[in-house]
């Protein structure tokens, strides 16, 4: 049985995170949320229902993106560059 427990070998490109997690949450969640909120209040001044629908759509799109990404990585995990060498031996 072959197992890899060393994270450096499993994910060699993940040693350095280019975007820290707090900034990622701001870039992916808070900034678009603020932009959509401002946009919906400017263009739909008295229609709070449209503001709610806009923000609900944004939240659902974030959740669906997370779900689909997790499913895709569960079905087909990222390949390791040296695994084809095991087949040659």
Rosetta blueprint (number, residue, H / E / L):
1 X L
2 X L
3 X L
4 X L
5 X L
6 X L
7 X H
8 X H
9 X H
10 X H
11 X L
12 X H
13 X H
14 X H
15 X L
16 X L
17 X L
18 X L
19 X L
20 X L
21 X H
22 X H
23 X H
24 X H
25 X H
26 X H
27 X H
28 X H
29 X H
30 X H
31 X H
32 X H
33 X H
34 X H
35 X H
36 X H
37 X H
38 X H
39 X H
40 X H
41 X H
42 X H
43 X H
44 X L
45 X L
46 X L
47 X L
48 X H
49 X H
50 X H
51 X H
52 X H
53 X H
54 X H
55 X H
56 X H
57 X H
58 X H
59 X H
60 X H
61 X H
62 X H
63 X H
64 X H
65 X H
66 X H
67 X H
68 X H
69 X H
70 X H
71 X H
72 X H
73 X H
74 X H
75 X H
76 X L
77 X L
78 X L
79 X L
80 X L
81 X L
82 X L
83 X H
84 X H
85 X H
86 X H
87 X H
88 X H
89 X L
